Amino acid sequence: MNILFVSEYYPPKVMGGGEINLELLATALAESGVEVSVLTSQHFGLPETEQKEGVTIYRKLRTGDNPSGLVENLKRSLIFPKSVVEEVNKIVKKKQIEAIHFIGTSIIAASQLKGFGIPLFATIESYPTLCPKGDRIFHGKSECKVKCSFTEFLSCQRDSAEIGKMKNEWYLKYNAPGLSYIYYYYSQLNEALKYCNLIAISEYVQNLLKQQGHESTAIPNALDITKFKIDTIKNEIAKKEKTKVLFLGSLIRSKGAQVLLEAFQGLDVECKIYGEGALKEELQQMIQNKNLSATIHPPVPYDKIPSLYAQADIVVFPSIWPEPFGRIAIEAMAAGKPVIGSAIGGIKETMAEGTGILVDPGNVQQLREAITLLMHNPALRKEMGKKGRKVVKGLYAEEKVVQRLIDVYRDKTIALSDPSIL
């Protein structure tokens, strides 16, 4: 079997859990005997073509360097779709591709690539195909329950602090041509759904797709559990230290780091925040003004992430927006750490009962009480961590997720070149 994945970004260029999940899937599929290629974007210092762990990586696509600035996002929307069509055409002419699998916004090229007669798949792991703002936060306040229209979008975005990972500045809120273009781009993404066999990364996303008339198969993100070791040794010095709290994620309002800092007031805890984003300066000011025991650090390469979990006592996942999945939660559980997460979107789906504490999104008091409870109860933290690791092994181990993906390919009547991988 010969699969071509198409993704705007791919490790070491990582923008979120989608790229991490794709690398795990691609590598595991290659180990199973599937011929795997990944078409992704060019980035300075990375080879244009390379073979890594059995996966052929083509860095040929043209796009913006990141999704957090206006100019970069405009560049992405203008040149990326055309680039996907051109480069997929070149690869299909050279290789006998049996399935094209889009990740994220690369699905926008589906309508122009359907003529190959090759089955098209798409993993829906974020919201650009379902929401022009990309976050599904209705008027910047609560989880969206409607299918968007242009009129609704205009009203909604003016009340929102962010559009995607960008700050919603005044020149965006009242920019009619710009807003029209954003909605047009969303419409193209939404239209592309009908050309693909859809894979949702959670039952939550699966239900959203169904509300818009699209059937899909729910396959969660995969995790290489072996990389997340449980830190079971605690020396006497460590016992005297403050409880360590960890936050990982973009520093934007929808991720909730500001809620976490508010909850710290009056608590004798130490917090480490890893991320970048438009809210960084405001968060730094909060730490200084409130004299909080918290520090902000730049993101680290993914292979360094397990060590951050190992050093933490509690992992907090305080998103205000409905996360499509809950990668932070399953990573923390794999590391044997308790999770405090927002009861919204895919987070409450990934956090099985007894693996942590769910709180209402944006509720400072509930978050403070949850931190206080775990802070004073090491035995409960250990019990939650133990159960969390068991849950992750049963549901998210990469070999199990990969087998489910292979089953989907098979069920869509793709002839596999090596039946033994079934």
MILUMVEX-384401 format. One record per residue (C-alpha): residue number from 1; residue in one letter; chain; x, y, z. Coordinates in steps of 0.2 Angstrom, whole numbers, plus 2048, in hexadecimal, padded with zeros to 3 digits. Example, Ala and Ser with C-alpha at 12.3 -4.5 7.8 and 13.67 -1.06 7.14 Angstrom:
+-----+-----+-------+-----+-----+-----+
|   n | res | chain |  px |  py |  pz |
+-----+-----+-------+-----+-----+-----+
|   1 |   A |     A | 83E | 7EA | 827 |
|   2 |   S |     A | 844 | 7FB | 824 |
+-----+-----+-------+-----+-----+-----+
END
This chain:
+-----+-----+-------+-----+-----+-----+
|   n | res | chain |  px |  py |  pz |
+-----+-----+-------+-----+-----+-----+
|   1 |   M |     A | 800 | 800 | 800 |
|   2 |   N |     A | 806 | 811 | 7FC |
|   3 |   I |     A | 800 | 820 | 806 |
|   4 |   L |     A | 803 | 833 | 803 |
|   5 |   F |     A | 800 | 83E | 812 |
|   6 |   V |     A | 7FE | 851 | 80F |
|   7 |   S |     A | 801 | 85D | 81D |
|   8 |   E |     A | 806 | 86F | 81E |
|   9 |   Y |     A | 812 | 86C | 82C |
|  10 |   Y |     A | 81C | 85C | 832 |
|  11 |   P |     A | 829 | 85A | 83F |
|  12 |   P |     A | 835 | 861 | 843 |
|  13 |   K |     A | 829 | 870 | 83E |
|  14 |   V |     A | 81B | 86D | 84B |
|  15 |   M |     A | 80C | 878 | 84D |
|  16 |   G |     A | 801 | 86D | 858 |
|  17 |   G |     A | 7FC | 85B | 85B |
|  18 |   G |     A | 7F8 | 857 | 849 |
|  19 |   E |     A | 80A | 857 | 843 |
|  20 |   I |     A | 80F | 84C | 852 |
|  21 |   N |     A | 801 | 840 | 84F |
|  22 |   L |     A | 805 | 83F | 83C |
|  23 |   E |     A | 818 | 83B | 83F |
|  24 |   L |     A | 813 | 82D | 84B |
|  25 |   L |     A | 806 | 826 | 83E |
|  26 |   A |     A | 812 | 827 | 82F |
|  27 |   T |     A | 820 | 81F | 838 |
|  28 |   A |     A | 815 | 811 | 83F |
|  29 |   L |     A | 80D | 80E | 82E |
|  30 |   A |     A | 81E | 80D | 826 |
|  31 |   E |     A | 823 | 800 | 833 |
|  32 |   S |     A | 814 | 7F6 | 82F |
|  33 |   G |     A | 819 | 7F4 | 81D |
|  34 |   V |     A | 80F | 803 | 815 |
|  35 |   E |     A | 819 | 80E | 809 |
|  36 |   V |     A | 816 | 81F | 811 |
|  37 |   S |     A | 81A | 831 | 80A |
|  38 |   V |     A | 817 | 841 | 812 |
|  39 |   L |     A | 816 | 851 | 808 |
|  40 |   T |     A | 818 | 861 | 812 |
|  41 |   S |     A | 81F | 872 | 812 |
|  42 |   Q |     A | 830 | 879 | 80F |
|  43 |   H |     A | 839 | 881 | 81E |
|  44 |   F |     A | 84A | 888 | 820 |
|  45 |   G |     A | 858 | 87C | 825 |
|  46 |   L |     A | 84E | 86C | 821 |
|  47 |   P |     A | 852 | 861 | 812 |
|  48 |   E |     A | 846 | 862 | 803 |
|  49 |   T |     A | 845 | 84F | 803 |
|  50 |   E |     A | 84A | 842 | 810 |
|  51 |   Q |     A | 847 | 830 | 816 |
|  52 |   K |     A | 843 | 82F | 828 |
|  53 |   E |     A | 83E | 81F | 831 |
|  54 |   G |     A | 837 | 817 | 821 |
|  55 |   V |     A | 82D | 827 | 81D |
|  56 |   T |     A | 831 | 831 | 80D |
|  57 |   I |     A | 82F | 843 | 811 |
|  58 |   Y |     A | 82D | 850 | 803 |
|  59 |   R |     A | 82F | 862 | 809 |
|  60 |   K |     A | 828 | 86A | 7F9 |
|  61 |   L |     A | 819 | 874 | 7FF |
|  62 |   R |     A | 819 | 887 | 800 |
|  63 |   T |     A | 810 | 88F | 80F |
|  64 |   G |     A | 812 | 89C | 81D |
|  65 |   D |     A | 81F | 899 | 82A |
|  66 |   N |     A | 812 | 899 | 838 |
|  67 |   P |     A | 7FF | 89B | 83B |
|  68 |   S |     A | 800 | 8AA | 848 |
|  69 |   G |     A | 802 | 8B9 | 83D |
|  70 |   L |     A | 7F7 | 8C2 | 830 |
|  71 |   V |     A | 804 | 8C2 | 822 |
|  72 |   E |     A | 809 | 8B0 | 825 |
|  73 |   N |     A | 7F7 | 8AA | 825 |
|  74 |   L |     A | 7F3 | 8B4 | 815 |
|  75 |   K |     A | 802 | 8AC | 80D |
|  76 |   R |     A | 7FC | 89B | 813 |
|  77 |   S |     A | 7EB | 89D | 80C |
|  78 |   L |     A | 7F1 | 8A3 | 7FB |
|  79 |   I |     A | 7FF | 898 | 7F6 |
|  80 |   F |     A | 7FD | 888 | 800 |
|  81 |   P |     A | 7ED | 881 | 7F7 |
|  82 |   K |     A | 7F5 | 883 | 7E6 |
|  83 |   S |     A | 806 | 87C | 7EC |
|  84 |   V |     A | 7FD | 86C | 7F3 |
|  85 |   V |     A | 7F5 | 869 | 7E2 |
|  86 |   E |     A | 805 | 86B | 7D8 |
|  87 |   E |     A | 810 | 861 | 7E3 |
|  88 |   V |     A | 803 | 852 | 7E6 |
|  89 |   N |     A | 802 | 852 | 7D3 |
|  90 |   K |     A | 815 | 850 | 7D1 |
|  91 |   I |     A | 815 | 842 | 7DE |
|  92 |   V |     A | 807 | 838 | 7D7 |
|  93 |   K |     A | 80F | 838 | 7C6 |
|  94 |   K |     A | 81F | 831 | 7CD |
|  95 |   K |     A | 818 | 824 | 7DA |
|  96 |   Q |     A | 809 | 818 | 7DA |
|  97 |   I |     A | 800 | 821 | 7E8 |
|  98 |   E |     A | 7F1 | 817 | 7EE |
|  99 |   A |     A | 7E9 | 823 | 7FA |
| 100 |   I |     A | 7EC | 836 | 7FE |
| 101 |   H |     A | 7E9 | 83A | 810 |
| 102 |   F |     A | 7E7 | 84D | 814 |
| 103 |   I |     A | 7EB | 854 | 825 |
| 104 |   G |     A | 7E4 | 864 | 82B |
| 105 |   T |     A | 7E2 | 872 | 81F |
| 106 |   S |     A | 7EA | 869 | 810 |
| 107 |   I |     A | 7D8 | 862 | 80D |
| 108 |   I |     A | 7D5 | 872 | 804 |
| 109 |   A |     A | 7DD | 86A | 7F4 |
| 110 |   A |     A | 7D1 | 85B | 7F5 |
| 111 |   S |     A | 7C5 | 861 | 7E8 |
| 112 |   Q |     A | 7D3 | 864 | 7DB |
| 113 |   L |     A | 7DB | 853 | 7DE |
| 114 |   K |     A | 7CB | 848 | 7DE |
| 115 |   G |     A | 7CE | 845 | 7CB |
| 116 |   F |     A | 7DC | 839 | 7CE |
| 117 |   G |     A | 7D0 | 82B | 7D3 |
| 118 |   I |     A | 7DB | 828 | 7E2 |
| 119 |   P |     A | 7D1 | 827 | 7F3 |
| 120 |   L |     A | 7D2 | 837 | 7FD |
| 121 |   F |     A | 7D3 | 837 | 810 |
| 122 |   A |     A | 7D4 | 845 | 81C |
| 123 |   T |     A | 7D7 | 846 | 82F |
| 124 |   I |     A | 7CD | 854 | 837 |
| 125 |   E |     A | 7D8 | 859 | 846 |
| 126 |   S |     A | 7D3 | 86B | 847 |
| 127 |   Y |     A | 7C5 | 877 | 843 |
| 128 |   P |     A | 7C9 | 882 | 834 |
| 129 |   T |     A | 7BD | 876 | 829 |
| 130 |   L |     A | 7AF | 879 | 836 |
| 131 |   C |     A | 7B2 | 88B | 83C |
| 132 |   P |     A | 7B9 | 89B | 833 |
| 133 |   K |     A | 7C1 | 8A1 | 843 |
| 134 |   G |     A | 7C8 | 88F | 845 |
| 135 |   D |     A | 7C4 | 88E | 858 |
| 136 |   R |     A | 7B1 | 88B | 859 |
| 137 |   I |     A | 7AF | 898 | 867 |
| 138 |   F |     A | 79F | 8A0 | 865 |
| 139 |   H |     A | 7A1 | 8B3 | 866 |
| 140 |   G |     A | 7B1 | 8B0 | 86F |
| 141 |   K |     A | 7A8 | 8A9 | 87F |
| 142 |   S |     A | 7A1 | 898 | 87D |
| 143 |   E |     A | 7A1 | 888 | 873 |
| 144 |   C |     A | 799 | 88B | 862 |
| 145 |   K |     A | 789 | 881 | 85E |
| 146 |   V |     A | 785 | 887 | 84D |
| 147 |   K |     A | 78A | 884 | 83B |
| 148 |   C |     A | 792 | 894 | 836 |
| 149 |   S |     A | 78C | 8A1 | 829 |
| 150 |   F |     A | 794 | 8B0 | 822 |
| 151 |   T |     A | 789 | 8BB | 82C |
| 152 |   E |     A | 78B | 8B1 | 83C |
| 153 |   F |     A | 79E | 8B2 | 83A |
| 154 |   L |     A | 79F | 8C5 | 838 |
| 155 |   S |     A | 795 | 8C7 | 848 |
| 156 |   C |     A | 79F | 8B9 | 851 |
| 157 |   Q |     A | 7B0 | 8BF | 84D |
| 158 |   R |     A | 7AD | 8D1 | 853 |
| 159 |   D |     A | 7AB | 8CA | 864 |
| 160 |   S |     A | 7BA | 8BF | 864 |
| 161 |   A |     A | 7CB | 8C2 | 86B |
| 162 |   E |     A | 7D3 | 8B7 | 85E |
| 163 |   I |     A | 7D2 | 8B0 | 84D |
| 164 |   G |     A | 7DB | 89F | 84C |
| 165 |   K |     A | 7EB | 8A3 | 855 |
| 166 |   M |     A | 7EB | 8B5 | 850 |
| 167 |   K |     A | 7E6 | 8C3 | 85B |
| 168 |   N |     A | 7D6 | 8CB | 854 |
| 169 |   E |     A | 7DC | 8DD | 852 |
| 170 |   W |     A | 7D0 | 8EB | 84D |
| 171 |   Y |     A | 7D6 | 8EB | 83B |
| 172 |   L |     A | 7D0 | 8D9 | 83A |
| 173 |   K |     A | 7C0 | 8DB | 843 |
| 174 |   Y |     A | 7BA | 8E8 | 836 |
| 175 |   N |     A | 7C3 | 8E3 | 827 |
| 176 |   A |     A | 7B5 | 8DE | 81B |
| 177 |   P |     A | 7C0 | 8D8 | 80C |
| 178 |   G |     A | 7CB | 8CE | 819 |
| 179 |   L |     A | 7BC | 8C6 | 822 |
| 180 |   S |     A | 7B4 | 8C1 | 811 |
| 181 |   Y |     A | 7C5 | 8B9 | 80C |
| 182 |   I |     A | 7C6 | 8AF | 81D |
| 183 |   Y |     A | 7B4 | 8A9 | 81B |
| 184 |   Y |     A | 7B7 | 8A4 | 808 |
| 185 |   Y |     A | 7C7 | 89A | 80E |
| 186 |   Y |     A | 7BD | 891 | 81B |
| 187 |   S |     A | 7AF | 88D | 80E |
| 188 |   Q |     A | 7BC | 885 | 803 |
| 189 |   L |     A | 7C2 | 87A | 811 |
| 190 |   N |     A | 7B0 | 876 | 817 |
| 191 |   E |     A | 7AC | 871 | 805 |
| 192 |   A |     A | 7BB | 866 | 803 |
| 193 |   L |     A | 7B4 | 85A | 811 |
| 194 |   K |     A | 7A8 | 852 | 805 |
| 195 |   Y |     A | 7B6 | 84B | 7FA |
| 196 |   C |     A | 7BF | 841 | 807 |
| 197 |   N |     A | 7BD | 832 | 813 |
| 198 |   L |     A | 7BD | 83C | 823 |
| 199 |   I |     A | 7C6 | 837 | 833 |
| 200 |   A |     A | 7C2 | 840 | 843 |
| 201 |   I |     A | 7CF | 840 | 851 |
| 202 |   S |     A | 7C1 | 83F | 85E |
| 203 |   E |     A | 7AF | 83B | 860 |
| 204 |   Y |     A | 7AC | 84D | 864 |
| 205 |   V |     A | 7B3 | 852 | 852 |
| 206 |   Q |     A | 7A9 | 843 | 84B |
| 207 |   N |     A | 799 | 84B | 852 |
| 208 |   L |     A | 79D | 85C | 84B |
| 209 |   L |     A | 7A0 | 855 | 83A |
| 210 |   K |     A | 78F | 84B | 83B |
| 211 |   Q |     A | 786 | 85B | 83F |
| 212 |   Q |     A | 78C | 862 | 82F |
| 213 |   G |     A | 787 | 853 | 825 |
| 214 |   H |     A | 797 | 84A | 824 |
| 215 |   E |     A | 79B | 838 | 82A |
| 216 |   S |     A | 7AC | 834 | 831 |
| 217 |   T |     A | 7B6 | 827 | 83A |
| 218 |   A |     A | 7BC | 82B | 84B |
| 219 |   I |     A | 7CF | 827 | 84E |
| 220 |   P |     A | 7D8 | 82F | 85C |
| 221 |   N |     A | 7E9 | 836 | 85B |
| 222 |   A |     A | 7F7 | 82A | 85F |
| 223 |   L |     A | 804 | 82B | 86C |
| 224 |   D |     A | 815 | 822 | 86E |
| 225 |   I |     A | 813 | 81D | 880 |
| 226 |   T |     A | 825 | 817 | 882 |
| 227 |   K |     A | 82C | 829 | 881 |
| 228 |   F |     A | 822 | 82E | 891 |
| 229 |   K |     A | 82A | 827 | 8A0 |
| 230 |   I |     A | 822 | 828 | 8B2 |
| 231 |   D |     A | 82D | 831 | 8BE |
| 232 |   T |     A | 82B | 826 | 8CE |
| 233 |   I |     A | 83A | 82B | 8D7 |
| 234 |   K |     A | 838 | 83A | 8E3 |
| 235 |   N |     A | 846 | 83E | 8EF |
| 236 |   E |     A | 845 | 848 | 8FF |
| 237 |   I |     A | 849 | 858 | 8F7 |
| 238 |   A |     A | 83C | 857 | 8EA |
| 239 |   K |     A | 82F | 854 | 8F8 |
| 240 |   K |     A | 832 | 865 | 8FF |
| 241 |   E |     A | 830 | 86E | 8EE |
| 242 |   K |     A | 821 | 877 | 8E9 |
| 243 |   T |     A | 814 | 86D | 8DF |
| 244 |   K |     A | 819 | 86F | 8CC |
| 245 |   V |     A | 80B | 873 | 8C0 |
| 246 |   L |     A | 80E | 872 | 8AD |
| 247 |   F |     A | 805 | 87B | 89E |
| 248 |   L |     A | 80A | 877 | 88C |
| 249 |   G |     A | 801 | 880 | 87E |
| 250 |   S |     A | 800 | 890 | 873 |
| 251 |   L |     A | 7FF | 8A0 | 87D |
| 252 |   I |     A | 7EF | 8A6 | 876 |
| 253 |   R |     A | 7DF | 8AA | 880 |
| 254 |   S |     A | 7D5 | 89A | 87A |
| 255 |   K |     A | 7E2 | 88F | 882 |
| 256 |   G |     A | 7DF | 896 | 893 |
| 257 |   A |     A | 7F0 | 899 | 89B |
| 258 |   Q |     A | 7E9 | 8AA | 8A2 |
| 259 |   V |     A | 7DC | 8A0 | 8AB |
| 260 |   L |     A | 7E9 | 895 | 8B2 |
| 261 |   L |     A | 7F3 | 8A4 | 8B9 |
| 262 |   E |     A | 7E4 | 8AB | 8C1 |
| 263 |   A |     A | 7E1 | 89B | 8CA |
| 264 |   F |     A | 7F2 | 89B | 8D1 |
| 265 |   Q |     A | 7EF | 8AA | 8DC |
| 266 |   G |     A | 7F1 | 8A5 | 8EE |
| 267 |   L |     A | 7F8 | 893 | 8EA |
| 268 |   D |     A | 809 | 88D | 8EF |
| 269 |   V |     A | 80D | 885 | 8DE |
| 270 |   E |     A | 81A | 887 | 8D1 |
| 271 |   C |     A | 815 | 888 | 8BE |
| 272 |   K |     A | 81E | 886 | 8AE |
| 273 |   I |     A | 816 | 88C | 89E |
| 274 |   Y |     A | 81D | 887 | 88D |
| 275 |   G |     A | 817 | 88F | 87E |
| 276 |   E |     A | 817 | 89F | 872 |
| 277 |   G |     A | 809 | 8AA | 86D |
| 278 |   A |     A | 800 | 8BB | 86D |
| 279 |   L |     A | 7FC | 8BA | 87F |
| 280 |   K |     A | 80E | 8B8 | 885 |
| 281 |   E |     A | 811 | 8CA | 88A |
| 282 |   E |     A | 800 | 8CB | 894 |
| 283 |   L |     A | 804 | 8BA | 89D |
| 284 |   Q |     A | 815 | 8C0 | 8A2 |
| 285 |   Q |     A | 80D | 8D0 | 8A9 |
| 286 |   M |     A | 801 | 8C6 | 8B3 |
| 287 |   I |     A | 80F | 8BC | 8BA |
| 288 |   Q |     A | 819 | 8CC | 8BF |
| 289 |   N |     A | 80A | 8D6 | 8C6 |
| 290 |   K |     A | 803 | 8C7 | 8D0 |
| 291 |   N |     A | 814 | 8C1 | 8D6 |
| 292 |   L |     A | 810 | 8AF | 8D0 |
| 293 |   S |     A | 81C | 8A1 | 8D1 |
| 294 |   A |     A | 81B | 89E | 8BE |
| 295 |   T |     A | 827 | 89F | 8B0 |
| 296 |   I |     A | 824 | 89F | 89D |
| 297 |   H |     A | 830 | 895 | 892 |
| 298 |   P |     A | 831 | 893 | 87F |
| 299 |   P |     A | 82A | 883 | 877 |
| 300 |   V |     A | 836 | 875 | 877 |
| 301 |   P |     A | 839 | 867 | 86A |
| 302 |   Y |     A | 82C | 859 | 86B |
| 303 |   D |     A | 83A | 84C | 871 |
| 304 |   K |     A | 83D | 857 | 880 |
| 305 |   I |     A | 82A | 858 | 885 |
| 306 |   P |     A | 82A | 847 | 88F |
| 307 |   S |     A | 837 | 84E | 89B |
| 308 |   L |     A | 82C | 85D | 89F |
| 309 |   Y |     A | 81E | 851 | 8A4 |
| 310 |   A |     A | 82A | 847 | 8AF |
| 311 |   Q |     A | 82F | 857 | 8B9 |
| 312 |   A |     A | 81C | 85C | 8BB |
| 313 |   D |     A | 810 | 857 | 8C9 |
| 314 |   I |     A | 801 | 85D | 8C1 |
| 315 |   V |     A | 7FD | 861 | 8AE |
| 316 |   V |     A | 7F0 | 86E | 8AB |
| 317 |   F |     A | 7E6 | 86F | 89A |
| 318 |   P |     A | 7DB | 87E | 89D |
| 319 |   S |     A | 7D5 | 882 | 88B |
| 320 |   I |     A | 7C6 | 88D | 889 |
| 321 |   W |     A | 7C3 | 887 | 877 |
| 322 |   P |     A | 7BC | 876 | 873 |
| 323 |   E |     A | 7CC | 86C | 86F |
| 324 |   P |     A | 7C9 | 860 | 861 |
| 325 |   F |     A | 7D3 | 853 | 86B |
| 326 |   G |     A | 7DE | 853 | 87B |
| 327 |   R |     A | 7F0 | 84F | 877 |
| 328 |   I |     A | 7F6 | 858 | 886 |
| 329 |   A |     A | 7EB | 84D | 891 |
| 330 |   I |     A | 7F0 | 83C | 889 |
| 331 |   E |     A | 803 | 841 | 88A |
| 332 |   A |     A | 801 | 846 | 89C |
| 333 |   M |     A | 7F8 | 836 | 8A0 |
| 334 |   A |     A | 805 | 82C | 897 |
| 335 |   A |     A | 812 | 834 | 8A2 |
| 336 |   G |     A | 808 | 82F | 8B2 |
| 337 |   K |     A | 803 | 840 | 8B6 |
| 338 |   P |     A | 7F1 | 847 | 8BC |
| 339 |   V |     A | 7E9 | 853 | 8B0 |
| 340 |   I |     A | 7DD | 862 | 8B4 |
| 341 |   G |     A | 7D4 | 865 | 8A4 |
| 342 |   S |     A | 7C6 | 86F | 89D |
| 343 |   A |     A | 7B5 | 866 | 89B |
| 344 |   I |     A | 7B3 | 86B | 889 |
| 345 |   G |     A | 7B6 | 863 | 877 |
| 346 |   G |     A | 7C2 | 854 | 876 |
| 347 |   I |     A | 7CA | 857 | 887 |
| 348 |   K |     A | 7BC | 850 | 891 |
| 349 |   E |     A | 7BC | 841 | 884 |
| 350 |   T |     A | 7CE | 83D | 887 |
| 351 |   M |     A | 7CE | 83F | 89A |
| 352 |   A |     A | 7C7 | 82F | 8A0 |
| 353 |   E |     A | 7BF | 82F | 8B1 |
| 354 |   G |     A | 7CC | 82E | 8BF |
| 355 |   T |     A | 7DA | 835 | 8B5 |
| 356 |   G |     A | 7D8 | 847 | 8BA |
| 357 |   I |     A | 7CC | 855 | 8BE |
| 358 |   L |     A | 7C1 | 85D | 8B1 |
| 359 |   V |     A | 7BC | 870 | 8B4 |
| 360 |   D |     A | 7B0 | 87C | 8AB |
| 361 |   P |     A | 7BA | 885 | 89E |
| 362 |   G |     A | 7C0 | 896 | 8A4 |
| 363 |   N |     A | 7BA | 893 | 8B6 |
| 364 |   V |     A | 7C8 | 89A | 8C1 |
| 365 |   Q |     A | 7C1 | 894 | 8D1 |
| 366 |   Q |     A | 7BE | 882 | 8CC |
| 367 |   L |     A | 7D0 | 881 | 8C5 |
| 368 |   R |     A | 7D7 | 888 | 8D5 |
| 369 |   E |     A | 7CE | 87B | 8DF |
| 370 |   A |     A | 7D3 | 86D | 8D4 |
| 371 |   I |     A | 7E6 | 872 | 8D5 |
| 372 |   T |     A | 7E4 | 874 | 8E8 |
| 373 |   L |     A | 7DC | 862 | 8E9 |
| 374 |   L |     A | 7EA | 85A | 8E0 |
| 375 |   M |     A | 7F8 | 865 | 8E7 |
| 376 |   H |     A | 7F4 | 85E | 8F9 |
| 377 |   N |     A | 7F1 | 84C | 8F4 |
| 378 |   P |     A | 800 | 843 | 8EC |
| 379 |   A |     A | 7F7 | 832 | 8EE |
| 380 |   L |     A | 7E9 | 838 | 8E3 |
| 381 |   R |     A | 7F5 | 83F | 8D6 |
| 382 |   K |     A | 7FE | 82E | 8D5 |
| 383 |   E |     A | 7ED | 825 | 8D4 |
| 384 |   M |     A | 7E7 | 830 | 8C6 |
| 385 |   G |     A | 7F8 | 82E | 8BD |
| 386 |   K |     A | 7F8 | 81B | 8BE |
| 387 |   K |     A | 7E6 | 81A | 8B7 |
| 388 |   G |     A | 7EA | 827 | 8A9 |
| 389 |   R |     A | 7F9 | 81D | 8A3 |
| 390 |   K |     A | 7EE | 80D | 8A2 |
| 391 |   V |     A | 7E1 | 816 | 898 |
| 392 |   V |     A | 7EE | 81D | 88B |
| 393 |   K |     A | 7F5 | 80C | 889 |
| 394 |   G |     A | 7E4 | 805 | 885 |
| 395 |   L |     A | 7DE | 813 | 879 |
| 396 |   Y |     A | 7EC | 81D | 872 |
| 397 |   A |     A | 7FB | 812 | 86F |
| 398 |   E |     A | 801 | 815 | 85E |
| 399 |   E |     A | 800 | 803 | 858 |
| 400 |   K |     A | 7ED | 802 | 85C |
| 401 |   V |     A | 7EA | 813 | 854 |
| 402 |   V |     A | 7F3 | 80E | 844 |
| 403 |   Q |     A | 7EA | 7FD | 843 |
| 404 |   R |     A | 7DA | 807 | 843 |
| 405 |   L |     A | 7E0 | 812 | 835 |
| 406 |   I |     A | 7E5 | 803 | 82B |
| 407 |   D |     A | 7D4 | 7FC | 82D |
| 408 |   V |     A | 7CC | 80C | 826 |
| 409 |   Y |     A | 7D7 | 80B | 817 |
| 410 |   R |     A | 7D2 | 7F9 | 814 |
| 411 |   D |     A | 7BF | 7FD | 817 |
| 412 |   K |     A | 7C0 | 80A | 80A |
| 413 |   T |     A | 7C5 | 7FC | 7FD |
| 414 |   I |     A | 7D7 | 801 | 7FB |
| 415 |   A |     A | 7E0 | 7F2 | 7F4 |
| 416 |   L |     A | 7EF | 7EF | 800 |
| 417 |   S |     A | 7FF | 7E9 | 7F9 |
| 418 |   D |     A | 803 | 7DF | 808 |
| 419 |   P |     A | 7F4 | 7D7 | 810 |
| 420 |   S |     A | 7FF | 7D1 | 81F |
| 421 |   I |     A | 7FE | 7E3 | 827 |
| 422 |   L |     A | 7EB | 7E0 | 82A |
+-----+-----+-------+-----+-----+-----+
END
